[in-house]
Amino acid sequence: MSRHDSVPPQPTATTADAAPTHGRSPALGAGEPGYADRHATDYDRWFAKPGITPATVDTLAGLAGTGPVLELGIGTGRLALPLAERGLDVHGIEASQAMVHRLRAKPAGDRITVTLGDFADVPVSGTFSLIYIAGGTFFELADRDAKQRCLTAVAAHLAPGGVLALDAHLPEALAVAAASGAPETVSETDDHLILCHRRIDPATQTYQSHYLVHESDRTHHLRVHFHYVSPGELDFMAERAGLRLRARQGTWNQAPFTKDSAYHVSVYEHR
């Protein structure tokens, strides 16, 4: 996985909050110790995001050029494997060994270079035409210092003309959803039902996502934690890292970013 509250679903998509975890993957996050390792076998089944994945892959492929590319919080390869199928040389960083095992077990999973570690430090060598962080994973980094460290390291690993692409919730949309008190239906199939309820603490710019996963007459309770920043804060931090905003969209389908957007997809380049 990667770290992150999953970006809100597009109108026809069913997605899960990507649970942030310091150096983990986009749907299992900073919660109880060993969280990603314990739930790695269930991750794809619970958080596959079939509605949003094709558009995300298309957009990333369009930004990648000839590669190579690097995913922060690669998880089980939801995005990395389709990108590799398009001929790109894909690398990844992941904190959970169990998630990497799941990736390796998939067809062509052994062709992707994965570094175990905390993606805040971008512990790899070389440069990349595209570095990306999807599923709200950037918010899994615990605080501003970790985010700033990550952005600075990303800038050092971007090839000339390379870009950073990431998605993130909007604080206002998070507050509205939390204030409603109604749980969000993350996924509903014949086999399972996943609900999410968020609790926000504006004083610390953090929120906690509670997931209830019901299947086979059993219910799992997953808790994951995130630290959020506004688009303006993110732009300022990127500037400090030597990056500037190139484009901002309202979805991975490249819909315009408007006052009604629930999240944003932002692309940064060297200043």
N, C-alpha and C positions, 0 to 999 in steps of 0.2 A: 504494500500500500504506500501511500504517501502521506503526508499529514494534511488534514484539511477538513473543514466542514464542507460538505459538498455544496457546490453552487446550486442555487435554487433551480428547479426544473424549468425548462422552457415549456410553452403551452402544451405541447404534445409529449413531453418527456416525463419519465419517472426517474428521479435521482435521489441519492441519499446524501446527507450531510457528510462531507468527508471529515472524519474526525482528525483533528490536528494532534500531532504528537511530535515532540522535538525530534526531528530527523526520522519521521516514520512515513506513513503513506496516506493518500487522500481519502481515507474514509475511516481509518482507525487512528485515533489520535492520542493526544496527551490526556490520558485518563489514568486508570490503574496501571501499575508496572506490568510489563509483559502483555499489554493489551493487544497489540498487533499480532504477537506470536500466538496468543490463545485463540484468536478469531481468524487467523489467516485462511484456514480451510473453508470458512464460511463467507469470506469477503466477496468473491465473485458472485456467489449465489444471492447475497443480500444487496450488494451495491454495484451491480454491473453497469448501470446507467445506459441502457441500450438506446434511449431516445436522444441523448446528447453526445454520445461518443463519436458517431460518424462526422458530425459537424465540427467537433473539436479536432479530430484527425485531419479533416480537410483544411481547416484554417492553419494548423501547425505545419502541415506539409507545404502550404503556400508560403509560409514564412521561412522555411528551412533552407531553401535553395538546394545546394548539393550536399549540405551537411559538413561535418558530423553534427549531431544534436545531442543534448544532454537533458534528461528529465530529473528534477529534484523530487524525491519521493516516488520512485518508479513503481513501487508496490508489486502487484502481480502482472503488470504489463498491459493494462487495459488500453493505454495509448501507445506505448512503446512498440508492441508487437505489430499493430497495423501500420505504424510508420516504417518499421523495418521491412514489412512486406512491400512497401513502395520503393525499396532500394536504398533507404537511408541508413547510414551507420549510426546506430542509436546506443548511447551510453546512459547509465542511470546511477543514482545514489539512493540507498535505502538503509534504514536503521534496523529493520527486522529481518533476521535470517530466515524465519519461517515464510515471510512474504517472498523472499528471493527463491526459496525452494519451490513455491507454487509457480513462480515465473519460469523457472528452469524446467518444470514438468510439462510445460505447454509446448506445442510444436514450434520449433525454431527459437525457443526460449534460451537455448544454450548459445545462441549467436550474439546475444546482447551482453555487453560488458557492464557489470554492476559492481560498484564500490560500496562496501558496507561502511556506514558512518553517518554523521550528523550533517544534513544538507546545509545547515547554517554556515558551515565552514567550507563548503564545496571542495571536499578533499580529493580532487582529481588533478591530473596534469593535462596540458594541451589547451587548445581553444576550440570554440564551437560556433557554427553559424546561427544556431538557435539554442537557447536554454529556456526551458519552460517549467512552470509549476501550475498544475491544474487541480480542480476539485476543491478549491478553497484552502489548499494545503499550506499556503504561505502563512495563514493565520495560526497554524500549529506552532510556529516559533513563539517562544514564551513571552518575549517582550520586545521593546524597540531596539535594544542593543543587539539582540540576536538577528532581528530583521535587517538592521543596518549592516551588520557584519556579513550577512548573506548577500545583500545587494552589492557591497563593495567587492566581495569575492567573485560574484557573477560578472561584474564589469571587467575584472582582470582575466576572465576566461572567455570573453566574447572576441571572436575573430573580427578583423576589420569589416564593417558592414553588418555584423551580427546583431541579433536582437534578443531581448528577454520578453517572454510572453507569460502572463499570469492572469488568473481570475480571482475575484474576491467579492464577498458580500458587501453590501452597503449598510453602514450602521443604522441609517434611518429605516431601511426595510427590515432589518433584524428587530428593531425596537417595535415596529408596528406588528410584526408577526408575534412577538413575545407578549405584547399587550393584549392581543386578542384572547389569549388563554387557551385557544383551541389547538390541539396537536396537529402537526402536519403529517399527512399520509405520504411516507417516503416511497413505499413499494407495496403493492397488493397483487398477489398471484393466488393460484389455487393451492399453493404450498405454504405460503407465509403472508403475514401482515406486519409491516414495519411502520411505527409511528414515532414522531420526534417532537419533543417539547423543549424549548430553549428558555434559559433563565439568563438575563443580562445584568451585568453590574457596570453602569456607566462610569462609576468612580474609578474603576481600574481598567476600563475598556476591555473587559473580558466577558465571555459568555460560556455557558455550559449547555451542551446538548445531551438530553436524555433520550435514548432510543429504547423502545420496547419492541422486541422481535418475537412474534408469536408463531410457532410452527410445531406441528406434531404434538399438539396439546401441551407444549412447553413454552414458557416465556423467558426470554433473556433480557436483562437490563444492562445497557451499555451507557457509560458516562464518558464524555469527551470534552476537553476544555480548549478554548481558543482565546487569543488576544488579537483584537481587531484594530485597524487604523482606517481613517477615511481616505478617499482618493487623493485629497489635497495633501495629507500627511505622507502618503505613499510617494507622491510626486516629489515632495521636498526631500525625502530620504533618498530617492533615486538621484536627484540632483547632487546631493552630497557624495554619492558614490560615483559621480561622473557620468550619469545617464540622464537622458531627457525623454519625455513622453513623445512617441511618434503617432500613436493612434489609440483611441479608446472606443470600444463598442459596448452595446448593451447585452449581447449574448455571443456565444460561440458561432451562431449562425450569422454573425456580423450585422445584427439589427442595430439601429442607432442607439446611442446612449442618451436617455432622456430622463425627465423627472419621475417617470413611472418605472424605470429600470429597477430590478431587484438586486442585480449584481453587475459587475463590469469586467470586461476583458481588456487588459491594458498591455500595450507593446512599447518597450523602451529600447533606445539605441544609444550609442556613445555620443556625448556632447561634442 
